[in-house]
Amino acid sequence: MSLCVAVAGAGGTVGRRLTALLAADHDVLSLTRSPERAARLGVHGRLVHADFDVCDGLARTLEGADTLFVATFDPANPRHDEHLLSAATAAGIRHVVKLSALAVTDPGAQDLVTRWQRECEQLWQASGMTWTFLRARAFMSNCLAWAGAVRAGEPVATLYGDAPNACIDPADVAEVAARTLTGTGHAGRVYALTGPTAVSAREQVAQLADLLQLSLKHEELTDQHALDRWSARYPRPLAQALLESAGRQAAGAKVSVTQDVLRVTGRPPATFEAWARRHLAAFR
């Protein structure tokens, strides 16, 4: 059955892949702050301007949608999920799939980002509509931030480079999202999404070096150096949250592997090597 699926955050890492998966069989309403940028990124569906800072007008934007995917990105601004919930309720949306983080299950994770993700989950749980939560580990695509250094022949610098993380291909998250938005049996379910094995940044650099046939070096950052780098890009509370998250990874909090991608899609999640092979052009 063809549905109308609204994707909030359509220009994001998961959102743009999700719109491509859905567009062949469903009507896709792609909500984005910048339709022009979304068009350049190849986002599928009907591109609609939506500012989640503002509640007025969001309900009209969602009119006709059956299900809603929610990916929000600003932990300092919890109003985004509140506004989307109010609009989804007014528009009569039946089911929401919320992108969350696997860290919410870790009692030791009390940083700003994880507390915000927990609050968002609680908000949708109390909404009265059916929901599915996708709790993802870190995205493999995060290492695209190294592309400039790799192209310049410079070392790849990370904090706790030997700490493993069961990171996941965003395309796998998008496929799980597509199935939970359009299939049955997912209401009230929580899926923990990881890759097939935990890998460290140093191992990722080594795999990239092999695939690129280059000599790449990994450089270890200090806590202060990493915090200074993040603070130059993000507000200080968010930079501090990233530092706390890295510390938990170094303590082994992110090594566990789950089978939920296989359960939902019928196939195992992609390896880091497979992800890297598809994205080598970014590092050349």
C-alpha positions as CSV (number, residue, x, y, z in Angstrom):
1,M,0.0,0.0,0.0
2,S,1.4,3.4,-1.0
3,L,1.7,5.9,1.9
4,C,2.5,9.5,2.3
5,V,5.6,9.6,4.5
6,A,7.0,12.9,5.9
7,V,10.7,13.0,6.6
8,A,11.8,15.7,9.1
9,G,15.5,16.3,8.5
10,A,15.4,15.2,4.9
11,G,18.7,16.8,4.1
12,G,20.5,14.9,6.9
13,T,22.8,11.9,6.8
14,V,20.0,9.4,7.2
15,G,17.2,11.6,5.8
16,R,18.4,12.0,2.3
17,R,19.1,8.2,2.0
18,L,15.7,7.5,3.4
19,T,13.9,9.7,0.8
20,A,15.6,7.8,-2.0
21,L,14.5,4.4,-0.6
22,L,10.9,5.6,-0.1
23,A,10.4,7.6,-3.3
24,A,9.9,4.6,-5.6
25,D,6.8,3.3,-3.9
26,H,5.5,6.1,-1.7
27,D,4.7,9.8,-1.7
28,V,7.5,11.5,0.2
29,L,7.2,14.8,1.9
30,S,10.8,16.0,2.5
31,L,10.9,18.7,5.2
32,T,14.1,20.8,5.2
33,R,15.2,24.2,6.3
34,S,16.8,24.7,2.9
35,P,15.0,23.1,-0.1
36,E,17.7,24.5,-2.4
37,R,20.5,22.8,-0.5
38,A,18.4,19.6,-0.3
39,A,18.0,19.6,-4.1
40,R,21.8,19.9,-4.5
41,L,22.2,17.0,-2.2
42,G,19.8,14.9,-4.3
43,V,17.1,14.6,-1.7
44,H,14.0,12.9,-3.2
45,G,10.3,13.7,-2.8
46,R,8.5,17.0,-2.5
47,L,10.9,19.4,-1.0
48,V,9.1,21.6,1.5
49,H,10.6,24.4,3.6
50,A,10.1,23.7,7.3
51,D,11.6,25.6,10.2
52,F,11.3,23.5,13.4
53,D,12.1,26.5,15.5
54,V,8.6,27.7,14.7
55,C,5.4,25.7,15.4
56,D,3.0,27.9,13.4
57,G,2.4,26.3,10.0
58,L,4.0,23.0,10.7
59,A,0.7,21.2,11.0
60,R,-0.3,22.4,7.5
61,T,3.0,21.2,6.2
62,L,2.3,17.7,7.5
63,E,-1.3,17.5,6.2
64,G,-2.0,14.3,4.4
65,A,1.0,12.4,5.8
66,D,0.4,8.9,7.2
67,T,3.8,8.4,9.0
68,L,6.6,10.7,10.1
69,F,10.4,10.2,10.4
70,V,12.0,12.5,12.9
71,A,15.7,13.3,13.0
72,T,16.5,16.5,15.0
73,F,20.0,17.7,15.6
74,D,20.1,20.5,18.2
75,P,20.3,19.3,21.8
76,A,20.4,22.9,23.0
77,N,16.9,23.4,21.4
78,P,14.4,20.7,22.6
79,R,11.6,22.7,21.0
80,H,12.1,21.0,17.7
81,D,10.6,17.7,18.8
82,E,7.9,19.5,20.8
83,H,6.9,21.5,17.7
84,L,6.9,18.4,15.5
85,L,4.9,16.5,18.0
86,S,2.3,19.3,18.2
87,A,2.1,19.5,14.4
88,A,1.9,15.7,13.9
89,T,-0.9,15.4,16.4
90,A,-2.9,18.2,14.7
91,A,-2.2,16.6,11.2
92,G,-3.5,13.2,12.4
93,I,-0.3,11.3,11.7
94,R,-0.6,7.7,12.9
95,H,2.9,6.6,13.4
96,V,6.3,8.2,14.1
97,V,9.8,6.7,13.7
98,K,12.3,8.7,15.9
99,L,16.1,8.5,15.3
100,S,17.7,8.3,18.7
101,A,21.0,7.1,20.1
102,L,22.1,3.9,21.6
103,A,23.8,5.8,24.4
104,V,20.4,6.4,26.1
105,T,20.6,2.8,27.4
106,D,23.9,3.5,29.2
107,P,23.3,4.7,32.8
108,G,26.8,6.2,32.7
109,A,25.9,8.5,29.8
110,Q,24.7,11.7,31.4
111,D,26.1,14.2,28.9
112,L,24.0,17.0,27.3
113,V,23.3,15.1,24.0
114,T,22.2,11.8,25.7
115,R,20.0,13.5,28.2
116,W,18.3,15.4,25.3
117,Q,17.8,12.1,23.4
118,R,16.2,10.5,26.5
119,E,13.8,13.5,26.8
120,C,12.9,13.3,23.2
121,E,12.0,9.6,23.5
122,Q,9.9,10.3,26.5
123,L,8.1,13.0,24.6
124,W,7.1,10.7,21.8
125,Q,6.2,7.9,24.1
126,A,3.7,10.1,25.8
127,S,2.3,11.4,22.5
128,G,-0.6,9.0,22.1
129,M,0.5,8.0,18.6
130,T,2.4,4.8,17.9
131,W,6.1,5.1,17.7
132,T,9.3,3.2,16.9
133,F,12.7,4.3,18.2
134,L,15.9,3.7,16.2
135,R,18.8,3.8,18.6
136,A,21.9,4.0,16.5
137,R,25.6,3.8,17.3
138,A,27.9,6.4,15.7
139,F,27.8,6.7,11.9
140,M,30.7,5.4,9.8
141,S,30.3,8.5,7.7
142,N,31.7,10.6,10.6
143,C,35.1,9.7,9.3
144,L,34.4,11.8,6.2
145,A,35.7,14.6,8.5
146,W,39.2,13.2,7.9
147,A,38.9,13.6,4.1
148,G,40.8,16.9,4.0
149,A,43.7,15.6,6.0
150,V,43.9,12.4,3.9
151,R,43.9,14.4,0.6
152,A,46.6,16.7,2.0
153,G,48.8,13.8,3.2
154,E,48.4,14.9,6.8
155,P,47.9,12.6,9.8
156,V,44.4,11.7,10.9
157,A,44.1,13.1,14.4
158,T,41.5,11.6,16.8
159,L,41.0,11.3,20.5
160,Y,41.3,7.7,22.0
161,G,42.2,6.3,18.6
162,D,42.5,2.7,19.9
163,A,39.0,2.7,21.5
164,P,36.6,0.5,19.5
165,N,33.1,1.6,18.4
166,A,30.4,-0.6,16.8
167,C,29.7,2.2,14.3
168,I,27.0,1.7,11.6
169,D,26.6,2.6,7.9
170,P,23.9,5.3,7.7
171,A,22.4,3.5,4.7
172,D,21.5,0.6,7.1
173,V,19.8,3.0,9.4
174,A,17.9,4.5,6.5
175,E,16.7,1.0,5.4
176,V,15.5,0.1,8.9
177,A,13.7,3.5,9.0
178,A,12.0,2.8,5.6
179,R,10.8,-0.6,6.7
180,T,9.5,0.7,10.1
181,L,7.7,3.6,8.5
182,T,5.9,1.6,5.8
183,G,5.7,-2.0,7.3
184,T,3.7,-3.5,10.1
185,G,4.7,-5.0,13.5
186,H,7.0,-2.1,14.5
187,A,4.7,-0.1,16.8
188,G,6.2,0.3,20.3
189,R,9.5,-1.4,19.2
190,V,13.0,-0.2,20.0
191,Y,15.8,-1.2,17.6
192,A,19.5,-1.0,18.6
193,L,21.4,-0.4,15.4
194,T,25.2,-1.2,15.2
195,G,27.6,-2.4,12.6
196,P,28.8,-6.0,12.5
197,T,31.9,-5.4,14.6
198,A,33.5,-2.7,16.7
199,V,36.5,-0.9,15.1
200,S,38.8,1.8,16.3
201,A,39.7,5.0,14.5
202,R,43.3,3.7,14.1
203,E,41.8,0.5,12.4
204,Q,39.6,2.7,10.2
205,V,42.6,4.7,9.1
206,A,44.5,1.5,8.3
207,Q,41.7,0.1,6.3
208,L,41.4,3.4,4.3
209,A,45.2,3.3,3.7
210,D,44.9,-0.2,2.3
211,L,42.0,0.7,0.0
212,L,43.6,4.0,-1.2
213,Q,47.0,2.4,-1.4
214,L,48.4,5.3,0.6
215,S,50.6,5.6,3.7
216,L,48.3,7.1,6.2
217,K,49.2,8.0,9.8
218,H,47.1,8.3,12.9
219,E,47.8,10.9,15.4
220,E,46.5,10.8,19.0
221,L,44.9,14.0,20.4
222,T,45.0,15.0,24.1
223,D,41.7,15.6,25.8
224,Q,42.4,19.3,25.9
225,H,43.3,19.5,22.2
226,A,40.2,17.6,21.2
227,L,38.0,19.8,23.4
228,D,39.6,22.9,21.9
229,R,38.9,21.6,18.3
230,W,35.3,20.8,19.1
231,S,34.8,24.2,20.9
232,A,35.9,26.0,17.8
233,R,33.0,24.3,15.9
234,Y,30.3,23.9,18.5
235,P,28.9,25.6,21.6
236,R,31.0,24.7,24.6
237,P,28.4,22.4,26.3
238,L,28.1,20.3,23.1
239,A,31.9,20.1,22.9
240,Q,32.0,18.9,26.5
241,A,29.4,16.3,25.7
242,L,31.5,15.0,22.8
243,L,34.5,14.7,25.2
244,E,32.4,12.8,27.7
245,S,31.1,10.5,25.0
246,A,34.7,9.8,23.8
247,G,35.6,8.9,27.4
248,R,32.9,6.4,27.6
249,Q,34.1,4.9,24.3
250,A,37.6,4.6,25.7
251,A,36.1,2.8,28.7
252,G,34.5,0.2,26.4
253,A,31.0,1.4,26.4
254,K,30.5,1.2,22.7
255,V,31.8,-2.2,21.7
256,S,28.6,-4.3,21.9
257,V,27.1,-5.5,18.6
258,T,23.4,-6.1,18.0
259,Q,21.4,-8.1,15.4
260,D,18.6,-5.6,14.9
261,V,19.6,-4.6,11.4
262,L,19.5,-8.2,10.4
263,R,16.1,-8.8,12.1
264,V,14.5,-5.8,10.4
265,T,16.1,-6.0,6.9
266,G,16.9,-9.7,6.6
267,R,20.6,-9.0,5.9
268,P,23.6,-8.2,8.1
269,P,24.8,-4.6,8.5
270,A,27.6,-3.4,6.2
271,T,31.2,-3.5,7.4
272,F,33.4,-0.4,7.6
273,E,35.4,-1.7,4.7
274,A,32.3,-1.9,2.6
275,W,31.2,1.6,3.5
276,A,34.7,2.9,2.8
277,R,34.9,1.3,-0.7
278,R,31.7,3.2,-1.6
279,H,33.2,6.5,-0.5
280,L,36.8,6.4,-1.6
281,A,36.3,9.3,-4.0
282,A,35.8,11.6,-1.0
283,F,39.3,10.8,0.2
284,R,41.1,11.0,-3.1
